[in-house]
Amino acid sequence: MVELLFLIAFAIVLFFSGISMIGMVLAVAAGFVVMAIAGMIGVMFKMLPWLILIAVVIWFYRERNAEKRHREKYFR
């Protein structure tokens, strides 16, 4: 899917700029931007389950410590 986005962006830039040295530089820059953004989005979705797991573990840890402090404070 990412390769398809790259090819579409490359073709659009070449279509609008023509095939010249400036056109090739613009095409490479546009391709780089599209691939960088698509790569970042891909990494975000790949890391999302781990980030959710870390957030849940921290939440459980804080709740457990809060309950422990509450018992120590009121049930001595």
PDB file of N, CA, C and O in Angstrom, chain B, residues numbered from 101:
ATOM      1  N   MET B 101       0.825  -1.190   0.000  1.00  0.00           N
ATOM      2  CA  MET B 101       0.000   0.000   0.000  1.00  0.00           C
ATOM      3  C   MET B 101       0.869   1.254   0.000  1.00  0.00           C
ATOM      4  O   MET B 101       0.568   2.228  -0.691  1.00  0.00           O
ATOM      5  N   VAL B 102       1.949   1.223   0.779  1.00  0.00           N
ATOM      6  CA  VAL B 102       2.831   2.388   0.856  1.00  0.00           C
ATOM      7  C   VAL B 102       3.521   2.608  -0.481  1.00  0.00           C
ATOM      8  O   VAL B 102       3.710   3.748  -0.906  1.00  0.00           O
ATOM      9  N   GLU B 103       3.897   1.521  -1.145  1.00  0.00           N
ATOM     10  CA  GLU B 103       4.543   1.648  -2.446  1.00  0.00           C
ATOM     11  C   GLU B 103       3.595   2.274  -3.469  1.00  0.00           C
ATOM     12  O   GLU B 103       4.014   3.059  -4.319  1.00  0.00           O
ATOM     13  N   LEU B 104       2.326   1.920  -3.376  1.00  0.00           N
ATOM     14  CA  LEU B 104       1.337   2.497  -4.282  1.00  0.00           C
ATOM     15  C   LEU B 104       1.215   4.010  -4.062  1.00  0.00           C
ATOM     16  O   LEU B 104       1.131   4.776  -5.022  1.00  0.00           O
ATOM     17  N   LEU B 105       1.206   4.430  -2.803  1.00  0.00           N
ATOM     18  CA  LEU B 105       1.171   5.867  -2.511  1.00  0.00           C
ATOM     19  C   LEU B 105       2.411   6.569  -3.061  1.00  0.00           C
ATOM     20  O   LEU B 105       2.325   7.679  -3.586  1.00  0.00           O
ATOM     21  N   PHE B 106       3.548   5.920  -2.937  1.00  0.00           N
ATOM     22  CA  PHE B 106       4.778   6.495  -3.466  1.00  0.00           C
ATOM     23  C   PHE B 106       4.695   6.659  -4.980  1.00  0.00           C
ATOM     24  O   PHE B 106       5.048   7.713  -5.509  1.00  0.00           O
ATOM     25  N   LEU B 107       4.231   5.628  -5.680  1.00  0.00           N
ATOM     26  CA  LEU B 107       4.141   5.708  -7.130  1.00  0.00           C
ATOM     27  C   LEU B 107       3.142   6.772  -7.582  1.00  0.00           C
ATOM     28  O   LEU B 107       3.387   7.481  -8.558  1.00  0.00           O
ATOM     29  N   ILE B 108       2.022   6.884  -6.879  1.00  0.00           N
ATOM     30  CA  ILE B 108       1.027   7.901  -7.225  1.00  0.00           C
ATOM     31  C   ILE B 108       1.615   9.302  -7.035  1.00  0.00           C
ATOM     32  O   ILE B 108       1.469  10.159  -7.905  1.00  0.00           O
ATOM     33  N   ALA B 109       2.274   9.533  -5.907  1.00  0.00           N
ATOM     34  CA  ALA B 109       2.873  10.850  -5.662  1.00  0.00           C
ATOM     35  C   ALA B 109       3.966  11.142  -6.684  1.00  0.00           C
ATOM     36  O   ALA B 109       4.067  12.265  -7.179  1.00  0.00           O
ATOM     37  N   PHE B 110       4.774  10.157  -6.998  1.00  0.00           N
ATOM     38  CA  PHE B 110       5.842  10.336  -7.978  1.00  0.00           C
ATOM     39  C   PHE B 110       5.268  10.684  -9.349  1.00  0.00           C
ATOM     40  O   PHE B 110       5.755  11.600 -10.011  1.00  0.00           O
ATOM     41  N   ALA B 111       4.245   9.965  -9.774  1.00  0.00           N
ATOM     42  CA  ALA B 111       3.638  10.215 -11.078  1.00  0.00           C
ATOM     43  C   ALA B 111       2.968  11.587 -11.130  1.00  0.00           C
ATOM     44  O   ALA B 111       3.070  12.282 -12.141  1.00  0.00           O
ATOM     45  N   ILE B 112       2.295  11.983 -10.072  1.00  0.00           N
ATOM     46  CA  ILE B 112       1.619  13.285 -10.046  1.00  0.00           C
ATOM     47  C   ILE B 112       2.635  14.419 -10.136  1.00  0.00           C
ATOM     48  O   ILE B 112       2.442  15.369 -10.895  1.00  0.00           O
ATOM     49  N   VAL B 113       3.710  14.322  -9.368  1.00  0.00           N
ATOM     50  CA  VAL B 113       4.723  15.373  -9.399  1.00  0.00           C
ATOM     51  C   VAL B 113       5.382  15.446 -10.771  1.00  0.00           C
ATOM     52  O   VAL B 113       5.591  16.542 -11.290  1.00  0.00           O
ATOM     53  N   LEU B 114       5.710  14.315 -11.364  1.00  0.00           N
ATOM     54  CA  LEU B 114       6.305  14.332 -12.708  1.00  0.00           C
ATOM     55  C   LEU B 114       5.325  14.868 -13.743  1.00  0.00           C
ATOM     56  O   LEU B 114       5.726  15.559 -14.680  1.00  0.00           O
ATOM     57  N   PHE B 115       4.055  14.556 -13.581  1.00  0.00           N
ATOM     58  CA  PHE B 115       3.048  15.032 -14.526  1.00  0.00           C
ATOM     59  C   PHE B 115       2.946  16.553 -14.485  1.00  0.00           C
ATOM     60  O   PHE B 115       2.870  17.201 -15.529  1.00  0.00           O
ATOM     61  N   PHE B 116       2.943  17.123 -13.284  1.00  0.00           N
ATOM     62  CA  PHE B 116       2.774  18.567 -13.160  1.00  0.00           C
ATOM     63  C   PHE B 116       4.064  19.356 -13.407  1.00  0.00           C
ATOM     64  O   PHE B 116       4.003  20.524 -13.792  1.00  0.00           O
ATOM     65  N   SER B 117       5.213  18.744 -13.193  1.00  0.00           N
ATOM     66  CA  SER B 117       6.459  19.499 -13.337  1.00  0.00           C
ATOM     67  C   SER B 117       7.209  19.201 -14.629  1.00  0.00           C
ATOM     68  O   SER B 117       8.095  19.965 -15.013  1.00  0.00           O
ATOM     69  N   GLY B 118       6.881  18.133 -15.292  1.00  0.00           N
ATOM     70  CA  GLY B 118       7.631  17.756 -16.490  1.00  0.00           C
ATOM     71  C   GLY B 118       8.877  16.995 -16.104  1.00  0.00           C
ATOM     72  O   GLY B 118       9.276  16.995 -14.940  1.00  0.00           O
ATOM     73  N   ILE B 119       9.490  16.351 -17.068  1.00  0.00           N
ATOM     74  CA  ILE B 119      10.679  15.565 -16.773  1.00  0.00           C
ATOM     75  C   ILE B 119      11.903  16.427 -17.052  1.00  0.00           C
ATOM     76  O   ILE B 119      12.365  16.510 -18.190  1.00  0.00           O
ATOM     77  N   SER B 120      12.418  17.058 -16.028  1.00  0.00           N
ATOM     78  CA  SER B 120      13.632  17.866 -16.094  1.00  0.00           C
ATOM     79  C   SER B 120      14.404  17.624 -14.803  1.00  0.00           C
ATOM     80  O   SER B 120      13.970  16.845 -13.954  1.00  0.00           O
ATOM     81  N   MET B 121      15.519  18.273 -14.658  1.00  0.00           N
ATOM     82  CA  MET B 121      16.308  18.096 -13.437  1.00  0.00           C
ATOM     83  C   MET B 121      15.530  18.587 -12.223  1.00  0.00           C
ATOM     84  O   MET B 121      15.509  17.932 -11.181  1.00  0.00           O
ATOM     85  N   ILE B 122      14.893  19.746 -12.367  1.00  0.00           N
ATOM     86  CA  ILE B 122      14.085  20.275 -11.255  1.00  0.00           C
ATOM     87  C   ILE B 122      12.913  19.349 -10.978  1.00  0.00           C
ATOM     88  O   ILE B 122      12.555  19.116  -9.823  1.00  0.00           O
ATOM     89  N   GLY B 123      12.319  18.820 -12.042  1.00  0.00           N
ATOM     90  CA  GLY B 123      11.206  17.886 -11.876  1.00  0.00           C
ATOM     91  C   GLY B 123      11.620  16.626 -11.150  1.00  0.00           C
ATOM     92  O   GLY B 123      10.881  16.123 -10.303  1.00  0.00           O
ATOM     93  N   MET B 124      12.777  16.118 -11.468  1.00  0.00           N
ATOM     94  CA  MET B 124      13.267  14.914 -10.792  1.00  0.00           C
ATOM     95  C   MET B 124      13.557  15.177  -9.313  1.00  0.00           C
ATOM     96  O   MET B 124      13.257  14.341  -8.460  1.00  0.00           O
ATOM     97  N   VAL B 125      14.141  16.338  -9.013  1.00  0.00           N
ATOM     98  CA  VAL B 125      14.408  16.686  -7.614  1.00  0.00           C
ATOM     99  C   VAL B 125      13.101  16.829  -6.850  1.00  0.00           C
ATOM    100  O   VAL B 125      12.975  16.332  -5.731  1.00  0.00           O
ATOM    101  N   LEU B 126      12.125  17.507  -7.452  1.00  0.00           N
ATOM    102  CA  LEU B 126      10.816  17.648  -6.805  1.00  0.00           C
ATOM    103  C   LEU B 126      10.136  16.288  -6.627  1.00  0.00           C
ATOM    104  O   LEU B 126       9.502  16.043  -5.601  1.00  0.00           O
ATOM    105  N   ALA B 127      10.265  15.419  -7.606  1.00  0.00           N
ATOM    106  CA  ALA B 127       9.663  14.089  -7.508  1.00  0.00           C
ATOM    107  C   ALA B 127      10.297  13.271  -6.387  1.00  0.00           C
ATOM    108  O   ALA B 127       9.602  12.598  -5.626  1.00  0.00           O
ATOM    109  N   VAL B 128      11.607  13.335  -6.296  1.00  0.00           N
ATOM    110  CA  VAL B 128      12.294  12.607  -5.225  1.00  0.00           C
ATOM    111  C   VAL B 128      11.916  13.183  -3.859  1.00  0.00           C
ATOM    112  O   VAL B 128      11.704  12.431  -2.907  1.00  0.00           O
ATOM    113  N   ALA B 129      11.831  14.511  -3.756  1.00  0.00           N
ATOM    114  CA  ALA B 129      11.453  15.135  -2.481  1.00  0.00           C
ATOM    115  C   ALA B 129      10.020  14.765  -2.095  1.00  0.00           C
ATOM    116  O   ALA B 129       9.750  14.448  -0.937  1.00  0.00           O
ATOM    117  N   ALA B 130       9.104  14.806  -3.063  1.00  0.00           N
ATOM    118  CA  ALA B 130       7.720  14.437  -2.770  1.00  0.00           C
ATOM    119  C   ALA B 130       7.619  12.965  -2.382  1.00  0.00           C
ATOM    120  O   ALA B 130       6.881  12.610  -1.464  1.00  0.00           O
ATOM    121  N   GLY B 131       8.358  12.116  -3.081  1.00  0.00           N
ATOM    122  CA  GLY B 131       8.364  10.695  -2.730  1.00  0.00           C
ATOM    123  C   GLY B 131       8.905  10.454  -1.332  1.00  0.00           C
ATOM    124  O   GLY B 131       8.379   9.628  -0.586  1.00  0.00           O
ATOM    125  N   PHE B 132       9.957  11.178  -0.982  1.00  0.00           N
ATOM    126  CA  PHE B 132      10.517  11.053   0.361  1.00  0.00           C
ATOM    127  C   PHE B 132       9.509  11.470   1.424  1.00  0.00           C
ATOM    128  O   PHE B 132       9.360  10.796   2.443  1.00  0.00           O
ATOM    129  N   VAL B 133       8.813  12.587   1.186  1.00  0.00           N
ATOM    130  CA  VAL B 133       7.824  13.069   2.159  1.00  0.00           C
ATOM    131  C   VAL B 133       6.694  12.057   2.316  1.00  0.00           C
ATOM    132  O   VAL B 133       6.295  11.743   3.437  1.00  0.00           O
ATOM    133  N   VAL B 134       6.180  11.548   1.206  1.00  0.00           N
ATOM    134  CA  VAL B 134       5.084  10.568   1.271  1.00  0.00           C
ATOM    135  C   VAL B 134       5.537   9.307   1.989  1.00  0.00           C
ATOM    136  O   VAL B 134       4.818   8.795   2.847  1.00  0.00           O
ATOM    137  N   MET B 135       6.703   8.804   1.659  1.00  0.00           N
ATOM    138  CA  MET B 135       7.196   7.584   2.301  1.00  0.00           C
ATOM    139  C   MET B 135       7.496   7.802   3.783  1.00  0.00           C
ATOM    140  O   MET B 135       7.261   6.905   4.593  1.00  0.00           O
ATOM    141  N   ALA B 136       8.012   8.975   4.152  1.00  0.00           N
ATOM    142  CA  ALA B 136       8.299   9.254   5.560  1.00  0.00           C
ATOM    143  C   ALA B 136       7.007   9.313   6.371  1.00  0.00           C
ATOM    144  O   ALA B 136       6.925   8.739   7.457  1.00  0.00           O
ATOM    145  N   ILE B 137       6.007   9.999   5.848  1.00  0.00           N
ATOM    146  CA  ILE B 137       4.725  10.096   6.570  1.00  0.00           C
ATOM    147  C   ILE B 137       4.063   8.729   6.664  1.00  0.00           C
ATOM    148  O   ILE B 137       3.565   8.355   7.726  1.00  0.00           O
ATOM    149  N   ALA B 138       4.053   7.979   5.563  1.00  0.00           N
ATOM    150  CA  ALA B 138       3.456   6.643   5.586  1.00  0.00           C
ATOM    151  C   ALA B 138       4.208   5.719   6.540  1.00  0.00           C
ATOM    152  O   ALA B 138       3.590   4.909   7.230  1.00  0.00           O
ATOM    153  N   GLY B 139       5.514   5.831   6.585  1.00  0.00           N
ATOM    154  CA  GLY B 139       6.304   5.021   7.517  1.00  0.00           C
ATOM    155  C   GLY B 139       6.020   5.360   8.966  1.00  0.00           C
ATOM    156  O   GLY B 139       5.923   4.467   9.807  1.00  0.00           O
ATOM    157  N   MET B 140       5.883   6.652   9.267  1.00  0.00           N
ATOM    158  CA  MET B 140       5.569   7.047  10.642  1.00  0.00           C
ATOM    159  C   MET B 140       4.189   6.553  11.066  1.00  0.00           C
ATOM    160  O   MET B 140       4.006   6.106  12.198  1.00  0.00           O
ATOM    161  N   ILE B 141       3.224   6.635  10.159  1.00  0.00           N
ATOM    162  CA  ILE B 141       1.881   6.140  10.471  1.00  0.00           C
ATOM    163  C   ILE B 141       1.918   4.629  10.672  1.00  0.00           C
ATOM    164  O   ILE B 141       1.259   4.106  11.571  1.00  0.00           O
ATOM    165  N   GLY B 142       2.677   3.931   9.847  1.00  0.00           N
ATOM    166  CA  GLY B 142       2.810   2.484  10.002  1.00  0.00           C
ATOM    167  C   GLY B 142       3.436   2.096  11.329  1.00  0.00           C
ATOM    168  O   GLY B 142       2.970   1.164  11.985  1.00  0.00           O
ATOM    169  N   VAL B 143       4.478   2.793  11.729  1.00  0.00           N
ATOM    170  CA  VAL B 143       5.128   2.515  13.021  1.00  0.00           C
ATOM    171  C   VAL B 143       4.169   2.818  14.166  1.00  0.00           C
ATOM    172  O   VAL B 143       4.133   2.086  15.155  1.00  0.00           O
ATOM    173  N   MET B 144       3.393   3.892  14.041  1.00  0.00           N
ATOM    174  CA  MET B 144       2.436   4.239  15.084  1.00  0.00           C
ATOM    175  C   MET B 144       1.420   3.109  15.272  1.00  0.00           C
ATOM    176  O   MET B 144       1.136   2.714  16.403  1.00  0.00           O
ATOM    177  N   PHE B 145       0.874   2.590  14.169  1.00  0.00           N
ATOM    178  CA  PHE B 145      -0.104   1.506  14.285  1.00  0.00           C
ATOM    179  C   PHE B 145       0.538   0.213  14.775  1.00  0.00           C
ATOM    180  O   PHE B 145      -0.111  -0.582  15.456  1.00  0.00           O
ATOM    181  N   LYS B 146       1.806  -0.003  14.434  1.00  0.00           N
ATOM    182  CA  LYS B 146       2.493  -1.202  14.900  1.00  0.00           C
ATOM    183  C   LYS B 146       2.771  -1.122  16.411  1.00  0.00           C
ATOM    184  O   LYS B 146       2.721  -2.135  17.107  1.00  0.00           O
ATOM    185  N   MET B 147       3.062   0.079  16.908  1.00  0.00           N
ATOM    186  CA  MET B 147       3.381   0.256  18.327  1.00  0.00           C
ATOM    187  C   MET B 147       2.144   0.455  19.197  1.00  0.00           C
ATOM    188  O   MET B 147       2.240   0.359  20.420  1.00  0.00           O
ATOM    189  N   LEU B 148       0.989   0.730  18.600  1.00  0.00           N
ATOM    190  CA  LEU B 148      -0.219   1.052  19.362  1.00  0.00           C
ATOM    191  C   LEU B 148      -0.605  -0.018  20.381  1.00  0.00           C
ATOM    192  O   LEU B 148      -0.911   0.345  21.517  1.00  0.00           O
ATOM    193  N   PRO B 149      -0.612  -1.310  20.054  1.00  0.00           N
ATOM    194  CA  PRO B 149      -0.957  -2.305  21.088  1.00  0.00           C
ATOM    195  C   PRO B 149      -0.016  -2.278  22.290  1.00  0.00           C
ATOM    196  O   PRO B 149      -0.455  -2.444  23.428  1.00  0.00           O
ATOM    197  N   TRP B 150       1.275  -2.071  22.039  1.00  0.00           N
ATOM    198  CA  TRP B 150       2.232  -2.023  23.143  1.00  0.00           C
ATOM    199  C   TRP B 150       2.017  -0.783  24.002  1.00  0.00           C
ATOM    200  O   TRP B 150       2.113  -0.851  25.227  1.00  0.00           O
ATOM    201  N   LEU B 151       1.725   0.356  23.363  1.00  0.00           N
ATOM    202  CA  LEU B 151       1.458   1.572  24.133  1.00  0.00           C
ATOM    203  C   LEU B 151       0.216   1.421  24.990  1.00  0.00           C
ATOM    204  O   LEU B 151       0.194   1.882  26.131  1.00  0.00           O
ATOM    205  N   ILE B 152      -0.819   0.784  24.460  1.00  0.00           N
ATOM    206  CA  ILE B 152      -2.038   0.538  25.239  1.00  0.00           C
ATOM    207  C   ILE B 152      -1.738  -0.400  26.401  1.00  0.00           C
ATOM    208  O   ILE B 152      -2.215  -0.179  27.514  1.00  0.00           O
ATOM    209  N   LEU B 153      -0.948  -1.447  26.153  1.00  0.00           N
ATOM    210  CA  LEU B 153      -0.580  -2.376  27.221  1.00  0.00           C
ATOM    211  C   LEU B 153       0.200  -1.672  28.327  1.00  0.00           C
ATOM    212  O   LEU B 153      -0.067  -1.900  29.507  1.00  0.00           O
ATOM    213  N   ILE B 154       1.145  -0.832  27.971  1.00  0.00           N
ATOM    214  CA  ILE B 154       1.920  -0.082  28.973  1.00  0.00           C
ATOM    215  C   ILE B 154       1.013   0.839  29.773  1.00  0.00           C
ATOM    216  O   ILE B 154       1.161   0.941  30.991  1.00  0.00           O
ATOM    217  N   ALA B 155       0.077   1.513  29.113  1.00  0.00           N
ATOM    218  CA  ALA B 155      -0.849   2.406  29.814  1.00  0.00           C
ATOM    219  C   ALA B 155      -1.727   1.632  30.795  1.00  0.00           C
ATOM    220  O   ALA B 155      -1.973   2.110  31.902  1.00  0.00           O
ATOM    221  N   VAL B 156      -2.203   0.452  30.412  1.00  0.00           N
ATOM    222  CA  VAL B 156      -3.045  -0.360  31.303  1.00  0.00           C
ATOM    223  C   VAL B 156      -2.241  -0.847  32.494  1.00  0.00           C
ATOM    224  O   VAL B 156      -2.742  -0.828  33.618  1.00  0.00           O
ATOM    225  N   VAL B 157      -1.004  -1.285  32.277  1.00  0.00           N
ATOM    226  CA  VAL B 157      -0.168  -1.756  33.386  1.00  0.00           C
ATOM    227  C   VAL B 157       0.106  -0.618  34.363  1.00  0.00           C
ATOM    228  O   VAL B 157       0.026  -0.818  35.575  1.00  0.00           O
ATOM    229  N   ILE B 158       0.423   0.560  33.862  1.00  0.00           N
ATOM    230  CA  ILE B 158       0.664   1.713  34.746  1.00  0.00           C
ATOM    231  C   ILE B 158      -0.591   2.066  35.509  1.00  0.00           C
ATOM    232  O   ILE B 158      -0.527   2.391  36.695  1.00  0.00           O
ATOM    233  N   TRP B 159      -1.743   2.006  34.839  1.00  0.00           N
ATOM    234  CA  TRP B 159      -3.009   2.323  35.506  1.00  0.00           C
ATOM    235  C   TRP B 159      -3.278   1.340  36.650  1.00  0.00           C
ATOM    236  O   TRP B 159      -3.638   1.756  37.751  1.00  0.00           O
ATOM    237  N   PHE B 160      -3.101   0.017  36.390  1.00  0.00           N
ATOM    238  CA  PHE B 160      -3.299  -0.975  37.450  1.00  0.00           C
ATOM    239  C   PHE B 160      -2.306  -0.780  38.587  1.00  0.00           C
ATOM    240  O   PHE B 160      -2.674  -0.916  39.754  1.00  0.00           O
ATOM    241  N   TYR B 161      -1.067  -0.468  38.271  1.00  0.00           N
ATOM    242  CA  TYR B 161      -0.046  -0.265  39.295  1.00  0.00           C
ATOM    243  C   TYR B 161      -0.399   0.922  40.182  1.00  0.00           C
ATOM    244  O   TYR B 161      -0.283   0.839  41.405  1.00  0.00           O
ATOM    245  N   ARG B 162      -0.827   2.022  39.577  1.00  0.00           N
ATOM    246  CA  ARG B 162      -1.199   3.206  40.363  1.00  0.00           C
ATOM    247  C   ARG B 162      -2.434   2.944  41.222  1.00  0.00           C
ATOM    248  O   ARG B 162      -2.488   3.387  42.369  1.00  0.00           O
ATOM    249  N   GLU B 163      -3.421   2.237  40.690  1.00  0.00           N
ATOM    250  CA  GLU B 163      -4.616   1.909  41.466  1.00  0.00           C
ATOM    251  C   GLU B 163      -4.269   1.026  42.654  1.00  0.00           C
ATOM    252  O   GLU B 163      -4.812   1.204  43.744  1.00  0.00           O
ATOM    253  N   ARG B 164      -3.368   0.077  42.447  1.00  0.00           N
ATOM    254  CA  ARG B 164      -2.965  -0.810  43.539  1.00  0.00           C
ATOM    255  C   ARG B 164      -2.242  -0.036  44.634  1.00  0.00           C
ATOM    256  O   ARG B 164      -2.485  -0.259  45.820  1.00  0.00           O
ATOM    257  N   ASN B 165      -1.352   0.873  44.239  1.00  0.00           N
ATOM    258  CA  ASN B 165      -0.636   1.674  45.229  1.00  0.00           C
ATOM    259  C   ASN B 165      -1.565   2.651  45.930  1.00  0.00           C
ATOM    260  O   ASN B 165      -1.400   2.905  47.123  1.00  0.00           O
ATOM    261  N   ALA B 166      -2.532   3.200  45.218  1.00  0.00           N
ATOM    262  CA  ALA B 166      -3.485   4.124  45.842  1.00  0.00           C
ATOM    263  C   ALA B 166      -4.325   3.388  46.879  1.00  0.00           C
ATOM    264  O   ALA B 166      -4.589   3.923  47.956  1.00  0.00           O
ATOM    265  N   GLU B 167      -4.743   2.174  46.564  1.00  0.00           N
ATOM    266  CA  GLU B 167      -5.528   1.378  47.519  1.00  0.00           C
ATOM    267  C   GLU B 167      -4.683   1.024  48.734  1.00  0.00           C
ATOM    268  O   GLU B 167      -5.178   1.049  49.861  1.00  0.00           O
ATOM    269  N   LYS B 168      -3.431   0.699  48.519  1.00  0.00           N
ATOM    270  CA  LYS B 168      -2.519   0.356  49.614  1.00  0.00           C
ATOM    271  C   LYS B 168      -2.322   1.557  50.550  1.00  0.00           C
ATOM    272  O   LYS B 168      -2.368   1.408  51.771  1.00  0.00           O
ATOM    273  N   ARG B 169      -2.102   2.748  49.974  1.00  0.00           N
ATOM    274  CA  ARG B 169      -1.951   3.957  50.794  1.00  0.00           C
ATOM    275  C   ARG B 169      -3.241   4.274  51.556  1.00  0.00           C
ATOM    276  O   ARG B 169      -3.197   4.714  52.705  1.00  0.00           O
ATOM    277  N   HIS B 170      -4.370   4.052  50.918  1.00  0.00           N
ATOM    278  CA  HIS B 170      -5.658   4.311  51.571  1.00  0.00           C
ATOM    279  C   HIS B 170      -5.833   3.385  52.783  1.00  0.00           C
ATOM    280  O   HIS B 170      -6.267   3.829  53.846  1.00  0.00           O
ATOM    281  N   ARG B 171      -5.495   2.097  52.620  1.00  0.00           N
ATOM    282  CA  ARG B 171      -5.611   1.167  53.751  1.00  0.00           C
ATOM    283  C   ARG B 171      -4.650   1.540  54.882  1.00  0.00           C
ATOM    284  O   ARG B 171      -5.012   1.465  56.056  1.00  0.00           O
ATOM    285  N   GLU B 172      -3.419   1.945  54.524  1.00  0.00           N
ATOM    286  CA  GLU B 172      -2.451   2.313  55.557  1.00  0.00           C
ATOM    287  C   GLU B 172      -2.886   3.562  56.306  1.00  0.00           C
ATOM    288  O   GLU B 172      -2.636   3.684  57.506  1.00  0.00           O
ATOM    289  N   LYS B 173      -3.522   4.475  55.624  1.00  0.00           N
ATOM    290  CA  LYS B 173      -3.930   5.730  56.239  1.00  0.00           C
ATOM    291  C   LYS B 173      -5.114   5.548  57.173  1.00  0.00           C
ATOM    292  O   LYS B 173      -5.123   6.150  58.246  1.00  0.00           O
ATOM    293  N   TYR B 174      -6.114   4.749  56.820  1.00  0.00           N
ATOM    294  CA  TYR B 174      -7.353   4.676  57.573  1.00  0.00           C
ATOM    295  C   TYR B 174      -7.509   3.428  58.418  1.00  0.00           C
ATOM    296  O   TYR B 174      -8.377   3.405  59.290  1.00  0.00           O
ATOM    297  N   PHE B 175      -6.719   2.394  58.210  1.00  0.00           N
ATOM    298  CA  PHE B 175      -6.899   1.132  58.941  1.00  0.00           C
ATOM    299  C   PHE B 175      -5.647   0.717  59.694  1.00  0.00           C
ATOM    300  O   PHE B 175      -5.187  -0.417  59.564  1.00  0.00           O
ATOM    301  N   ARG B 176      -5.105   1.616  60.465  1.00  0.00           N
ATOM    302  CA  ARG B 176      -3.934   1.275  61.270  1.00  0.00           C
ATOM    303  C   ARG B 176      -4.317   0.600  62.536  1.00  0.00           C
ATOM    304  O   ARG B 176      -3.449   0.244  63.334  1.00  0.00           O
TER     305      ARG B 176
END
